[in-house]
Amino acid sequence: MNMLIRTHLRLARTSIKENRTRSFLTCLGIAIGIASIILILSLTGSISNLIRGELGDSQDLIVVRPSTSKDGLTSAIEELTSANSFERSNLKVEDASTIAELEQVTAAAPIALSTVTVSNEDNVVASATILGTTTDFFTINPLTFRYGGALTEKNKDNTIVIGHTLSLYLFNTSNPVGRTLTFHGQRFLVVGALEEINDTINFNNIDYNNIIMMDINVLNNLIGSLQVQQINAKVASTSELEATAEAIRNTITEAHSGDTNFTVAYGEAIAHPASSLLNVISGMLAVVAGVSLIVGGIGVMNIMLVSVAERTHEIGIRKAVGASSRNILMQFMFEALILSILGGIMGIILGYIFALLVSAITPFAPFISLQIILTVFLTTFVVGIVFGIYPAVKAAAKNPIESLKHYR
């Protein structure tokens, strides 16, 4: 049996070597589909790692967001569009205070984003993002300050905290503490500058490098009709997380006169809103990758049919000297599998090269795991069998006498 397998492998290797260019192009068709799958799985794995990383220190959090009855894709897109989120939000600043009064809640902070024009003596930013919140936000979301510190109850009325990148643009320095910014005709003192953050993805959907943070009531007085995008709540014990989430749901429903147009999430459900859109995009790309893989598989079948036609005389000779139809079947199946697996190996290499290129322009580091490699090899194995079986059966079914009459 082992000798028979070695013979099949030798014959398949010989056939592939004799037709190097044709074999390479066939493998390339498989490789493109596999590379697409590798890129998608790597991206998905990287997103999952980022989500797990951001939730590592957030197991005691509950997040309240406006809900939507729209489909997943539309909802995901709107979650990334601040204006749409504000238009449908029915959350209020008072809801955060109501949540904070619950027994198991130690802190609750509303989040409201707005875009304004800010300026100082030297520079102007026409559309700076302002985050309105309360001092509890800094308790719930511990941020690293390069200079200064967070807003406090004593100084919150006329002070702001600024992100690293925005500070460099406006003040040409990473230490703007003590400087002032003006927007909506009012001057605010910078009391804190955040440390630069490399991974800008977080469940609050905030780019902390390009943000100005201030008291939500002051911001509401300045621009009016401010709507709350999200409320974060910190619980005293993770064992009470589910019960506290239910209590928050009931409390907000009662405060809104029975309106339940909001969601209460905890654990992995509070992941960054963009993850749902990225998952939809990954699903769409997976369909494209699947089509590419099918096209590559058809290429394998086409080449194998050509090979069967070219080697009809060889098949007749092998059958005449005692080879069974099963032997012929296995010979061509081995050749199809080898072509498919070689294409899979090429696809893995190409896929991770693409993943490295993507990581250079995005925060998604290439994700490599044994599970992905095994999945890819299983996929290539299945492609080799599915698209190699018909040519192999056709070769095995040939009549030896008719085959011997055939010449190339």
N, C-alpha and C positions, 0 to 999 in steps of 0.2 A: 504493500500500500504506500509506504514512504517512497519507494522507488518510483511508483507511478506518479505521485505528486511531484517529485523532483523532475521527472520527465516532462510533465505538463508545464512546469515553471520554466524549464530550459527551452522548450519549444516556443512558449509565449515570449520569453526574453529575446530569442533569436528573431522571431517575427517582428518585434518592436524595433530591434536594432536595424533590421533590413529596411525599415520604413521610418527612419528617424524623424524626418520633417513632418510626415503625416501623423505620426504618433504624438509629436510635440504639440501640434495644433489641436489634436483631439484632447490631450491633457489640459491644454490652455482653456478650452471651453468649459471643462469641469472646474478648473482652478478659479475662473472668474466668479462662478456661482458660490464656490466654497469661500473665496475671499470676502464676498458680500456677507455671507453668514457669519464668518469670523468677526468682521467689523461690527455687525449688529450685536452679536453676543458680547463682544468686548465693550461696546458702548453701554449696553444694558447692564453688564456687570459693574462697570465703572460708576454708573448712576446709582446702582444699588449700594455700592460701597460708600458713595458720598452721602446717601440718605442715612445709612446705618451710622456713619460717622457723625453726622449732625444730630442724630437722635440718641447718640451714646450717652450724652449728659442731659437728655431731655425726657427721661422716662417718667418724670413727675409732672409733665405738662399736659394741659388740656387746651385745645384751640377751638374757638368758636368763629365760624365764618358764615357769610351769606351763602345760601344754597341756590341751586338752579334746577329747573325741571328739563333743561335741554339735554341733548344727547352728549355723549362723552367727548367727541371731538370739538363741538361748538363750545361746550363748557370749558374744556381745557384751554381753548384759545382765549375765551373771555377772562379766564382766571389770570392770564398773562397781560390783559389789557386793563389797566387800572380804572380807566373811565367807565368801562362796562361794569366792573365790580362795584364802583360807587353808585352807579345808577340803580342797581338792583338791591343794594344793601339796605337792610332795615335795622341794622345794629346801631346802638347809641352809646355815647360816652357813659351815660348813667347805667347801662347794662354792666359795664366793668365794675362799677361801684357796688351794684347789686350782687354780682358774683363774688366780690371780695368779702362780703358779709357772711358767706356760707362758712360753716364750721371747719371743714377740711381744707379750705382755700387760704393760703398764706399770702398770696399776692395776685393781683389781676391788673393787666394793662391793656388799654385799647391801642390799636394801630390805625392811623389814618394818613394817607399819602396825598400830597398836593404838589403842584409844580408852579413855581413863582420865579420872578426875575430878582436876583440878588446882586449887590454891588458893594465894593469898598472904594477906597481912594483911587485905586489903580485899575481894577478889573471888574468886568460885568459878566454874569452868567445868565443868559436869557431864560433858561428853563431848568433851574436847579430843583432837585427833588427834596421836599421837606417832609420829614416824618413827625407827625404829631402824636405824642404819647404822654405817659405819666412817669413819675420817678420809679414806680414799680417795674417798669420795663427793664431797668438796669439790674434789678434783683432777679428777674426771671431769665434774662438773657445776659449773662456776664460777659461784657466786652472788655477787650484789652485797650487801655489808653496809653498812647505814647507820651502825651503831655496833658496835664490837668486832670479833670475827673468828670463824673456824671452830674446831671442835673440833681438838685436837691429841693426840698420843700421851701427852703429859705430863699434860694436864688432863681427859681424856675420862671419867674414872671418876665425877665428881660435877658435871659441867657440862652445860649445854644451850644450844641456839641457838633463838631464837623468831622467828616471823613478825611482820610489821608490824601487821596488823589485830588479831591475838591480843594483841600487846604493848599496844596502845592500850586494849583491853578490860580486861586484867588489871591493868595498871600505870598506866593513864591517861597514858601517855607513849610516845613512839617510841624512847626511850633507857632500856631497862631493865637495861643492863649493870651488874653489881654487885648486882642485886636477886636474890631467891631465890623459887623455886616449890616447892610440896610436893605430891607424889602418892605413893600407896602407902606413906605414912609416912616418906618420905625427902625431904630437902631438896636442891635442886639450884641451883647458881649460874648465872645467865645471863651468858654470855661473848660473845654475839653477837646482834645484831638485824638481820634482813634488810631490805633496801630494799623498798618496796612494789612489787609486780609487777602490771601492768595485765592482761596476758594470762595467765590462770590455766591455760590448756590446755597440757599438756606430755606427753611420752611416758612420764614417770614416774607420771602420774596423781596428782600431788600439788598441793594448793593451798598454795603456799609462804606465802601471807599469813596462813594459819590453821594453822600447823604448829609443833610443838616437835620439835627434832632432838636425838638423844642417841646414845650408843654402844649398839650392838645387843646386846652381851653384858650390859651393865648392865640394859637393858630386859628381856632374857630372864630375868635373875635376879629381877627385880621381879615380873613377871606370870606367868612360866613358860609352857611349851609355845608359844613364839613361832614362827610359821612365816614363811618368807621368800617374799615376793610376787614379787621380781624381783632379778636380779643384773646390774649394769652393768659392762662391761669395756672398758677403753681400750687400743687397740693402738698399737704404735709406728709402723706404716706402713700407710696405707690400701691399698697394693698387696698386702698380706698379709691383707686383711680376710677374704676367703673361706676361705683356708687356715686362718686362726686360728679362724674360726667352726667349721670342721670338726673342728679339734683340740679345741676346747671341747666340742663334741657328743660326741666319742669319750671324752674324759676324764670327763665327768659320767656318761655311760652306764656306763663301767667302775666308777666310784665308787659307782653305784647298783645294781651287780650286774646290769647288763643292762636295767634299767628305762629306758624312753625317754619317760616321761610329762612331757616338757618341750619347749620350742621354743627355738631359737637364731636370733635375727633380727639383721639389720643393714641399713643403708640405709633406704629408705622403709618397710621392713617393721616398723621399731621405732616407727612412728607411735603417737600417743596412742591407748590402747585405746578411748576413746569414739568414735573416728572410724569404727570398724566399725559401731557401733550407729547413728550418725548417717547412715551410708551406707544402712543398712537402712531407716531412717525416711524418708530422701530417696527411696528406691525406692518405698516405699508411697505417699508423697505424689505421686510422679510418676504412679502409676496413677490416683490421684484426679484429678490435673490432666488426664490423658489422657481420663478420662471426661467431665470438664467441657468439654474441647475438642470431644469428639464431640457432646455435647449442644448446644454452640454451633454446630457445623457443621450439625446437624439443623435448628437454628433458621434458619440461612442457607438451607438447602434448602426449608424450609417457606415462608419469605417469598418466595423466588424462584418457587415453585409458585403462590403467590397472585398474584404479579406477572404471571406468564404467563397466568393465568386472566383477570386484569383487562385485559390488553393483547392479548387474542386478536384483536380488531378491528384494532388497530394492526399486528399481525403479518400479517393478511390484506392490508392496504393495502400494506405494504412488499413483500410477495411479489408483489402484483399489478403493482407498478411496476418489478419486475425484481430485487428482492433474492433471493439464493439461500438455500437452507437453511443453507449454511455461514455466510452473513452473519448470519442470525438466531441461529445457534448461538453465534457469536463475540460478538454483542451481549449476550446473557444471561450468557455466561461472564465477560465483562469486568465486568459488574455484580456477579456473585458474588465475583469476585476483589477488586474494590474494597471491597466490604463486609467481606470477610475481612481485607484488609490494613489498613483503617481500624481494625477490631477489634484487630488485632495492635499497631498503634501505641498505641492506648488501653491495651492490656495491658502494653506495655513501661513506659509511664508509671506505671500502677497498681502493677506489679510492683516497680519500684524505690522507689516510695513505701512499699510494705509492707516492702521490704528495709531502708530507712532506719529505719522504726519498730522492726523486729526488732533492728537494730544498737544501738538505744538501750538495750535491756535484755539484750543478749548481747554476747560478745566478738567476734562475727562482723561485720566491716565489710562494707558492700555491695561486691560484686565486679562490676565492669563490664568487659566485653571485647567486641571486635568479633566474636569467634566466637559469643558468646551472641546478639548482635543478628542476625547472619546466620542462625543456627539458628532463631531466632524467625520471621524473615521467610520462610525456607524452609518452616517449619511452616504459617504462615498461607497461603502460596501453595498448598501441597498441600491444605489444608483447603478453600480456595476452589475448586480444581479438582475434588476428590473429591465435594464436596457441591453443587457448582454444575452438574456435568455432566448429571445427570438432568433438572433443569428446563430446561436449555438444549436438550437433545436433544428433550424433549417439545415445546418451542416450535418448534424447527426442523422437526419432523415434522407440524406442523399443516397441514391442507389449506387453501389460500388461499380457495377458494370458501366452505367452511364457516365459515372465520374471519371473512369479510366479513359473514356473516349474523348474527354474534354482536355483541350490544350490551351495555354495562355496565348 
